[in-house]
């Protein structure tokens, strides 16, 4: 799915160093399908042992319904490498996570799976933490997030990941889109090799 401009309310989970085992517990890693992983998102924080939702957890509050932007504490996605973490977030309806920093592997896995990690400075982060449920606007082409106060903040993203998100393709989709150029190159290369023989 293409990611261009997103305007959404936020859900705030103001915990630092949220690791991938909290995002999606290891018992969900047996699945090779993304389907249903949204139910496992923050499972041990969201639900009681009997499976009933904890009403005070941010994702369980009525105002969180339909939110596509998660605001989290610093160093989000640390811990073990698991692609299931961004899968769980996207299956739960999130398109972006905002923090002051992300673990490198989680960030890479997110960008490859259509989830935009948005890094903001501490003052902008503090504004978002203080206003859960507020509306933000993310413009990927301009690489800006507009805060509830109306202030636009630029965020970094590498050119290749940006292109893939804007076009709604993963790395394989990008390669397949180059098929005509690859075929032409190979035909020319094989022709050159045959001429030399």
ROLO-831541 format. One line per field, with one value per residue: residue number from 1; x, y, z of N, C-alpha, C in turn. Coordinates in steps of 0.05 Angstrom, whole numbers. Each point is the difference from the previous one (the first is absolute). Example, Ala and Ser with C-alpha at 12.3 -4.5 7.8 and 13.67 -1.06 7.14 Angstrom:
2
i	c(1; 2)
npx	c(264; -7)
npy	c(-114; 21)
npz	c(156; -14)
capx	c(-18; 16)
capy	c(24; 24)
capz	c(0; 1)
cpx	c(18; -15)
cpy	c(24; 22)
cpz	c(0; 14)
This chain:
197
i	c(1; 2; 3; 4; 5; 6; 7; 8; 9; 10; 11; 12; 13; 14; 15; 16; 17; 18; 19; 20; 21; 22; 23; 24; 25; 26; 27; 28; 29; 30; 31; 32; 33; 34; 35; 36; 37; 38; 39; 40; 41; 42; 43; 44; 45; 46; 47; 48; 49; 50; 51; 52; 53; 54; 55; 56; 57; 58; 59; 60; 61; 62; 63; 64; 65; 66; 67; 68; 69; 70; 71; 72; 73; 74; 75; 76; 77; 78; 79; 80; 81; 82; 83; 84; 85; 86; 87; 88; 89; 90; 91; 92; 93; 94; 95; 96; 97; 98; 99; 100; 101; 102; 103; 104; 105; 106; 107; 108; 109; 110; 111; 112; 113; 114; 115; 116; 117; 118; 119; 120; 121; 122; 123; 124; 125; 126; 127; 128; 129; 130; 131; 132; 133; 134; 135; 136; 137; 138; 139; 140; 141; 142; 143; 144; 145; 146; 147; 148; 149; 150; 151; 152; 153; 154; 155; 156; 157; 158; 159; 160; 161; 162; 163; 164; 165; 166; 167; 168; 169; 170; 171; 172; 173; 174; 175; 176; 177; 178; 179; 180; 181; 182; 183; 184; 185; 186; 187; 188; 189; 190; 191; 192; 193; 194; 195; 196; 197)
npx	c(17; -6; 22; -19; -25; 6; -26; 8; -17; 10; 15; 1; 23; 1; 6; 23; 17; -21; 3; 11; 9; 0; 12; 13; -12; 21; -21; 0; 26; -17; -14; -4; -24; -5; -18; -15; 23; -18; -12; 24; -6; 23; -2; 24; 0; -12; 7; -20; 7; -24; 16; -9; -9; 24; -20; 21; 2; 18; 8; -7; 9; -25; 14; 10; -25; 11; 15; 14; 3; 22; -2; 26; 10; 22; 15; -20; -9; 11; 22; -12; 12; -23; -3; -7; 19; 13; 1; 6; 18; 9; 0; 10; 8; 24; 3; 1; 26; -5; 26; 16; -3; 11; -4; 25; 0; -13; 16; 21; -8; -4; 22; 9; -16; 6; 16; -9; 26; -12; 25; -7; 5; 14; 2; 3; 17; 10; -3; 10; 19; 0; -3; -4; -4; 21; -7; 14; 16; 3; 18; -1; -13; -12; -3; -26; 0; -26; 9; -13; 23; 3; 19; 14; 6; 24; -2; 21; 7; 11; 13; 14; 1; 6; 16; 9; 1; 11; 15; 2; 27; 6; 22; -15; -20; 19; 12; -24; -1; 24; -19; -13; 10; -6; -23; -3; 8; -15; -20; 6; 1; -20; -11; 10; -8; -23; 2; 7; -18)
npy	c(-24; 19; 12; 19; 6; 1; 2; 0; -11; 5; -22; 6; -13; 16; -24; 4; -5; 5; -25; -14; -10; 25; 8; -22; -12; -13; -5; 24; -5; -18; 21; -9; 2; 22; -16; 16; 10; 15; -23; -6; 23; 3; -25; -2; 22; -9; -25; -6; -15; 10; 18; 10; 21; 11; 11; -1; -22; 17; -23; -5; 25; 8; 20; -23; -6; -13; 3; 15; 16; -15; 12; -6; -11; 11; -5; 7; -25; 5; -14; -23; -10; 12; -10; -18; 15; 8; -26; -4; 19; -9; -24; 14; 6; -4; 25; 11; 0; 16; 6; 2; -26; -16; -25; -2; -24; 10; 21; -16; -17; 23; 12; -25; 7; 24; -2; 25; -3; 17; 10; 8; 26; 0; 25; -9; -17; 19; 16; -20; -5; 27; -8; -22; -13; 16; 17; -17; 13; -22; 16; -24; 10; 15; -25; 6; 5; 5; 14; -8; 11; -16; -5; 4; -25; 4; -23; -16; -6; -24; 8; -23; 1; 26; -6; -21; 16; 20; -20; -6; -1; -26; -11; -21; 14; 12; -23; -10; 24; -11; -18; 20; 17; -19; -5; 26; 4; -20; 9; 25; -9; -17; 21; 15; -18; -3; 26; -2; -18)
npz	c(0; -18; 8; 1; 5; 25; 5; 25; 17; 24; 4; 26; -4; 22; -10; 13; -21; -15; 9; -20; 22; 6; -23; -3; 20; 9; 16; -10; 6; 8; -2; -24; 10; -12; -12; 14; -10; -11; 3; -9; -13; 13; -8; 10; -13; -21; 7; 16; 20; 6; -13; 23; -15; 3; 13; 17; -16; -10; -10; 25; 1; 3; 10; 6; -2; -20; 22; -17; 20; 5; 23; -1; 22; 10; -21; -16; 6; 24; 6; 0; -22; -6; -25; 18; 11; -23; -4; 26; -2; -24; 10; 20; -24; 12; -9; 25; 9; 21; -1; 21; 2; -19; 8; -9; 12; 21; -1; -5; 19; 14; -9; 4; 20; -11; 21; 3; 6; 17; -4; 24; 2; 22; -9; -25; 8; 16; -22; -14; 18; 1; -25; 16; -23; 1; -19; -15; -16; -14; -11; -10; -21; 18; 10; 4; 26; -3; 21; 22; 7; -22; 17; -23; 4; -10; -14; 8; -25; -4; -22; 2; 27; -3; -20; 14; 21; -14; -10; 26; -3; 1; 10; 4; 9; 13; 6; 6; 11; 6; -3; -11; 18; 18; -13; -4; 25; 9; -15; 8; 26; -3; -13; 20; 17; -15; -1; 25; -2)
capx	c(-17; 16; 0; 6; -8; -16; -10; -11; 4; 22; -2; 25; 10; 24; 20; 26; 12; -19; 14; -17; -15; -23; -17; -13; 13; 13; -18; -13; 19; -3; -15; 14; -20; -5; -28; -6; 21; -10; -12; 22; 15; 1; -18; 3; -7; -28; -20; 4; 6; -25; -6; -16; 17; 5; -12; 18; 22; -8; -13; -27; -18; -18; 11; 22; -11; 4; 25; 20; 26; 7; 22; 13; 24; 26; 12; -22; 7; 25; -2; 5; -10; -23; -16; -27; -6; -15; -25; -22; -9; -16; -25; -17; -9; 19; 16; 25; 7; 16; 17; 25; 19; -8; 21; 6; -12; -28; -4; 3; -23; -24; 0; -5; -26; -21; -3; 19; 11; 4; 16; -5; 17; -13; -21; -24; -9; -14; -26; -18; -5; -19; -27; -10; -25; 1; 4; 25; 1; 27; 3; 25; 15; 14; 13; -8; -22; -12; -8; -26; 3; 3; 29; 9; 26; 12; 12; 17; -6; 18; -14; -12; -23; -20; -11; -16; -25; -17; -11; -15; 13; 23; 25; -5; -17; 17; 15; -18; -7; 23; 3; 5; 28; 18; -1; 14; 29; 10; 1; 23; 24; 3; 8; 28; 16; 0; 16; 29; 7)
capy	c(24; 24; 18; 26; 18; -13; 17; -20; 4; -15; -15; 5; -20; 15; -17; -1; -26; -22; -19; -14; -21; 13; 7; -25; -21; -21; -23; 6; -2; -25; 6; 12; 18; 25; 1; -5; 9; 24; -9; -5; 25; 7; -19; -3; 26; 7; -19; -15; -29; -14; 9; 25; 23; 18; 25; 23; -1; 20; -11; -10; 22; 5; 21; -12; -15; 13; 15; -13; 10; -7; 16; -17; 10; -2; -26; -19; -23; -12; -28; -20; 6; -16; 14; -2; 25; 19; -13; 3; 28; 7; -16; 14; 25; 22; 6; 14; 2; 24; -2; 15; -19; -27; -20; -2; -23; 5; 21; -12; -18; 16; 12; -21; -11; 20; 15; 22; 10; 29; 10; 28; 10; -2; 19; -8; -25; 7; 10; -23; -16; 15; 3; -25; 4; 24; -6; 8; -4; -8; 3; -14; 13; 24; -9; 17; -6; 24; -6; 12; 29; 11; 1; -21; -10; -18; -25; -12; -27; -4; 5; -25; -7; 20; -7; -24; 6; 17; -16; -23; -25; -9; -2; -18; 15; 20; -15; -9; 23; 6; -23; 7; 9; -23; -16; 14; -1; -28; -6; 14; -12; -26; 5; 8; -24; -17; 14; -4; -29)
capz	c(0; -2; 22; -10; 21; 21; 21; 19; 28; 11; 25; 13; 19; 8; 13; -14; -4; -5; -17; -19; 14; 11; -23; -7; 15; -15; -6; -26; -22; -15; -24; -23; -11; 14; 9; 28; 18; 13; 26; 18; 5; 28; 12; 29; 12; -7; 10; 24; -4; -10; -27; 0; -4; 22; -9; 2; -20; -20; -24; 7; 5; -23; -18; -16; -23; -26; -2; -17; 9; 28; 11; 20; 13; -13; -6; -5; -17; 6; 6; -22; -26; -8; -19; 9; 15; -17; -10; 20; 0; -24; 1; 19; -13; 1; -24; 8; 28; 4; 24; -3; -13; -5; -3; -29; -14; -1; -20; -27; -4; -3; -26; -20; 3; -2; 24; -1; 26; -2; 22; 6; 22; 26; 6; -15; 13; 25; -7; -8; 24; 17; -12; -13; -15; -17; -28; -13; -29; -9; -28; -6; -22; 11; 24; 23; 17; 11; 27; 7; 2; -27; -8; -17; 7; -20; 10; -20; -11; -24; -26; -10; 16; -6; -26; 2; 15; -16; -22; 11; -8; 17; -16; -23; -18; -13; -20; -22; -16; -18; -17; -28; -1; 5; -24; -21; 6; -4; -29; -10; 11; -13; -28; 0; 6; -24; -20; 7; -3)
cpx	c(18; -3; 8; -5; -19; -8; -15; 2; 23; -8; 28; 6; 27; 21; 25; 9; -21; 13; -20; -16; -25; -19; -15; 15; 10; -19; -15; 18; -2; -15; 17; -19; -4; -28; -3; 21; -8; -11; 22; 16; -2; -17; 2; -5; -29; -21; 7; 5; -24; -8; -17; 18; 4; -10; 19; 23; -8; -14; -28; -20; -16; 12; 23; -10; 4; 26; 21; 29; 4; 23; 11; 24; 25; 9; -21; 10; 27; -4; 5; -12; -23; -18; -30; -8; -14; -25; -23; -10; -17; -27; -19; -9; 19; 16; 27; 3; 18; 15; 24; 22; -12; 24; 4; -14; -30; -7; 1; -24; -25; -1; -5; -28; -22; -6; 21; 9; 7; 16; -3; 19; -15; -23; -26; -11; -15; -28; -19; -6; -21; -28; -9; -27; -1; 5; 26; -3; 28; 0; 27; 16; 16; 17; -5; -23; -10; -12; -27; 1; 1; 28; 7; 29; 10; 10; 16; -11; 18; -17; -14; -25; -23; -14; -19; -26; -19; -14; -15; 12; 21; 24; -5; -17; 16; 16; -17; -8; 22; 4; 7; 29; 19; 1; 16; 30; 11; 2; 24; 26; 5; 8; 29; 18; 1; 17; 30; 8; 6)
cpy	c(25; 17; 27; 21; -14; 21; -19; 10; -18; -17; 3; -23; 11; -15; -1; -29; -23; -19; -16; -23; 12; 8; -25; -23; -24; -22; 5; -4; -26; 5; 13; 19; 25; 0; -7; 10; 26; -6; -5; 24; 8; -19; -1; 26; 7; -17; -13; -30; -15; 10; 25; 24; 16; 28; 24; 0; 18; -11; -9; 22; 7; 20; -10; -13; 17; 16; -16; 9; -7; 19; -16; 13; -5; -29; -22; -22; -13; -30; -17; 9; -17; 18; 1; 26; 20; -13; 3; 29; 7; -16; 13; 28; 24; 2; 14; -2; 24; -4; 18; -18; -27; -18; -5; -22; 3; 21; -11; -18; 15; 12; -20; -10; 21; 16; 22; 7; 29; 9; 30; 9; -1; 19; -7; -26; 5; 11; -22; -17; 13; 2; -25; 5; 24; -9; 11; -5; -7; 1; -13; 13; 24; -8; 17; -13; 26; -7; 13; 31; 13; 2; -24; -7; -18; -25; -13; -27; -3; 0; -26; -8; 19; -7; -24; 5; 17; -16; -24; -27; -7; -3; -18; 15; 21; -14; -8; 24; 8; -22; 8; 9; -22; -18; 12; -1; -28; -7; 13; -13; -27; 4; 8; -24; -17; 12; -6; -29; -7)
cpz	c(0; 26; -11; 22; 19; 21; 19; 29; 9; 24; 12; 20; 9; 15; -17; -2; -2; -19; -17; 14; 14; -23; -10; 14; -17; -8; -27; -24; -16; -26; -22; -15; 17; 13; 30; 19; 15; 27; 21; 7; 30; 17; 31; 15; -4; 13; 26; -7; -11; -27; -1; -3; 26; -8; 1; -20; -23; -25; 5; 5; -24; -19; -17; -25; -25; -2; -16; 7; 29; 8; 23; 12; -17; -4; -4; -18; 6; 6; -25; -26; -7; -18; 9; 15; -18; -13; 19; 1; -24; 0; 20; -11; 1; -26; 7; 30; 3; 27; -4; -12; -2; -1; -30; -14; -2; -21; -28; -7; -5; -28; -23; 1; 2; 25; 2; 28; -3; 24; 3; 23; 27; 6; -15; 12; 25; -5; -7; 24; 17; -12; -15; -13; -18; -29; -10; -30; -8; -31; -8; -22; 11; 24; 24; 16; 12; 27; 6; 2; -27; -9; -16; 6; -22; 14; -22; -10; -24; -25; -10; 15; -5; -27; 2; 15; -17; -23; 9; -8; 21; -18; -25; -21; -15; -22; -24; -18; -19; -21; -29; -3; 3; -24; -22; 5; -5; -30; -13; 8; -14; -29; -2; 5; -25; -22; 5; -5; -29)
